[in-house]
């Protein structure tokens, strides 16, 4: 490993074990000719979350620094030899590394785990984060970029982002701040370019997040009261839940819909049904006189023919008015029986926020009120798309809500939610890692047992 100074990686068993995919004791064949033989080594295989896979090996489980690191993607996992079923080996461009397990089942488990981890592919730069794995300098004979041979005059330098070894010319870029290093560190040309682009993007997103917090978050948390274009008696409130410690995409817009309390049911019933005449239910002059017994009597078999005839004489206009009035009546009755209706919209499910002003169809139907209206489209459970309309008290209030909701939706899609806390994301990721680790271990063990059973069956048949 590189000499000890301020910007070397932390490769203790304790730290690397936190991200380990598989770990355990094996024997490693010595690379030094004078110490030829098998030496016990503690291995930790990493490669979670699509990160590049590495194999760390230690002499003790309490080591503060790894004895060596192998970059799985740069090596080939060779097929096992029939004469060495307990051995697995990795072939690099210049060296071969051989490991011996206590039994064949353990060796098969390691081969499968390494094969799975190698599918993550080559190194991918994580914004502002350095690599904890460095290729051992003695394993690097040429620069990773220009392929010139290292010598006494051509020194080796580790890229703190990808962990590979480069010459000075291929890594002499302005230093960057990468976690967990306390000071700016050296990066190769490719990693420097990728990190610079990603950091610039992150800085812009952070600035947008800070602006959103300063300009819009208080409005969303305080909430607002709105009307409805179709029903003047219906009111809605909307606010962002106060989910402390929860990232933006997991927050919810809580919408409560209720009938305004300043109108009596009788007034609404009378107003919505003033066109419902005797043609609907004979003998009833207006819907305000409607009783449950009237509805029940109207649909008795003896009365049905008379009712149909009365409606038919009234023409299409009467039928249309009757239908609308009955719908309104039913809605009003339902509102008062069921009380306020409440539902929540996940921020990540918001598909769009649109201004209703300037829409010719809405303008003709609702008139000036359209200038104060906006629509929120979202996905319901089952991936069905829905929308809800809000009518603000003024055009200025509508503008503020449009800006706040639009910016919140954009920030969520762009991933700029660090300013709004990512605790739930971290907890979910940790839980998923643990669950996946258990599932992959169980699957791997099952496949090992199946292969051994198949092998034994073939031997018995022979």
Secondary structure, 3 states (H helix, E strand, C coil): CCCCCCCCCCCCHHHHHCCEEEEEEEEEECCCHHHCCEEEEEEEEECCCCCCCEEEEECCCCCCCCCEEEEHHHCEECCCCCCCCCEEEEECCCCEEEEECCCHHHHHHHHHHHHHHHCCCCCCCECCECCCCCCCHHHCCECCCCCCECCCCCCCEECCCCCCEECCCCCCCCCECCECCCCCECCCHHHHHHHHHHHHHHHHHHHHHHHHHHHCHHHHHHCEEEECCCCCCEEEEEEECCCCCCCHHHCEEEEEEEECCCCCHHHHHHHHCCCCCCCCCCCCCCHHHCCHHHHHHHCCHHHHHHHHHHHHHHHHHHHHHHHHHHHHHHHHHHHHHHCCEEEEEEHHHEEEEEECCCCHHHHHHHHHHHHHEEEEEEECCCCCEEEEEEECCCHHHHHHHHHHHHHHHHHHHHCCCHHHCCHHHHHHHHHHHHHHHHHHHHHHHHHHHHHHHHHHHHHHHC
